[in-house]
Amino acid sequence: MIKIGLTGSIGMGKSTTSDMFKALGIPVISSDETVHQLYSGEAAPLIEAAFPGTAPEGVVNREALSQHLMAKPEDFKRLEAIIHPLVRAREQKFLDEAAARGEPMVLLDIPLLFETGATDRVDVIVVVSCAAEIQRQRVMARPGMTAEKFEAILSRQTPDAEKRKRADHVIDTGQGLEAARDQVAGIVAALSNTEARGE
């Protein structure tokens, strides 16, 4: 089973690209969606204990947590120590179930693939990218986004140029949805051939 790792900096179109793989029948697990589920489930009491006031009613208040981390960036490590093992456990369950079904390939949508050292958990790295001005435009259009918050997020991410360099495939989302869809279909076709040949 080929494990595809999909990543890309904020605003590069990763979620949309992930959906394109899903539309071609590739099982997908998203780290962001998993975190979202954990924030309203088993992780909430652990986060409230570590950062009082951020999950007072059994659901993490993302805005309160974000404000705390903006003020104290050194606490990211503490948060990651809580969240990452829980995400990994869900990812492993997903992989075990996909392998049992005989899936030829799966996609792991991991925003911090390089930053968390997750590259050794995948066989193929696909990076979603676009021009910096398109990225900024997309991100600044998000509700509640500020230039300061955008810069803080970027500072924690591996630079786009570095990601592109380390990728097996780069999908340019700046050329529109159809072009991105064609690129995704090309990657899936190439990997299907590899799987068929047993490489």
N, C-alpha and C positions, 0 to 999 in steps of 0.2 A: 504493500500500500504506500503510495507516494504521499508524503506530507508536505503540502505547500504552505509556506509562511508568507502571509500578506502583511505588508507594513507601509508606512508613509507618514510624513509629518502632518500636523493639524492642517485641515483645509485643503488637502491634496485630492480628496474624493475617494477615500478608502472605503467608506461604508457603501457608497454607490457601486464601487468596483466589486466589493464582496458580494453584493446582491446579484451582480452579473454572473459570477461563478455559481452561485446558488441556482440561478435560472437555468444553468446548463446541467443541473443535477448533481453538482458537487456538494457533499455535506460540509457545512460551515459551522465553526464555533467562533464566536466573537468574544474576545477578552473584555471589551467594553460592556457588552450585554451581560456577560457573566458577573462583572463587578456590580452592575446595576441591580441584578437579582440578589447578590450577596448583601448589598447595602440595605435592602428591605427584608433581609432574612438573617442568616446566621452570623454575618459580620457586624451587624448593627450594635449588639451589646458589647462586643469586643472594642469597637471604635469609640463607643460612648465611654467605656472604662478608660481608654487611653487619652481621649480628647473630650472631657466632660462638656455637655451642652451641644454636641454635634449630632447626637442621635437620641434625643430625650424620649421619644415615643416609639422606640423600636424600629425606626426607619432613619437612615442617615440623611440629615439635611445637607445636601451637597453644597449649597451656598455658604452655610456656616463653616463647613469643613474647608471649603476653598479659601474663605477669608482667613481662617486659622493658619492654613499652609502658606498663604501669601505673606502673612506676618511672621511666620516661623518656618521658613523653607527647610530648616534642618530636621523638622518633624516628618518630612516625606519618607525618610528611612523607616521610622516607626510604623507609619501607615502601611508601607510596602511589606514589612515583616508580618503584618496581620493578613493582608489581602493576597499576596502572591501565592502562599501555600494553598489557600482555599481555591484560587483560580486554577492552579496546577492540578489539584485533585479532580476538579470538574472536567478539565481538559483530558486527563487520563481516562476518565470514565467514557467520555465521548469517543476517544481513540479506540478503546477496548471494544465498544459497541459497534463502531464502524468496521473494525477488523473482523469481528464475529459475523457481520453481514456480508463480508467479502467485498467491501468497497474498493475500487481500484485506486482512488485518490480522495483526499480530504483537504480542506483548507482551514488553517489556523489564522484567524484575523487578530494579529497582535501589534497594537500601535507602538509598543516599546520593545520590539523584537531585538534590536541591536543593544539598546540600553540595559535590558535585563539579562543579556547573555543567552537569549532563547534560540540563537541560530543553530545550536547543536541539537535542537529538538525537531528540526525540519530538514527536508531533503532538498527543497528548492526555495529560493527567496525571490519573491515578487515585490517590487517597490512601486508604489503609486506616486506620481510626481506631476508637477506643472510649474509654470513660470512663477517666480516669487511675487510678482504684482497681482497675478490671478489668485494666488494663495491668500495674500493679504486682504484682497477684496472680499473673498468668500468668508474669511474668518471674522473680519470686522462687521460683516452683515449679521452675525449671530447675535441673538438677544443677550444683553448683559455683558458683551465683550468690550474690553477697553484695550487701548494700545499697550498699557502696562501689563495687563493680564496676558496678552498675546506674546509679548516679549518674554515674560516669565515662563510661559509654556515652551516657547522656542529654545530658551536657554537650557532646558532639561532634555531636549531632543537632539539626537545625532544630526548634524547638518545634512540637508538634502543631497548635496554633492557627494558626501561620504556614503550615504545610503545607496545612491545610484551606482557608485563604484563597486559596492559589495554585492549588488543584486545579480541574480541569474537572468532576470527579466525586468524591464522597466515599462510601466504603462503610463503614457502621457495623457492625463485627463484634460489638458488644456485645449485639446482639439475637438471637444464635443463628445456627447454620449455614444454616437454611432461608431466613431473611431476607437473609443475605449472598448466598446463591445467587441469590435473586430479583433483588437489586440488580445482580449481575454480568450476569445474563441480560438485564436492561433496558439496561445499557450496551452490550453486544454488539449487541443489536437496533437500538439508536439509531445506532451506528456503522456497522452493515451498511446501514442506510437511507442514511446519508451517503455511503458508498462507492458504493452503487447509483446515487445521483443524480450521482456524480462531483464532489462538492463538495470 
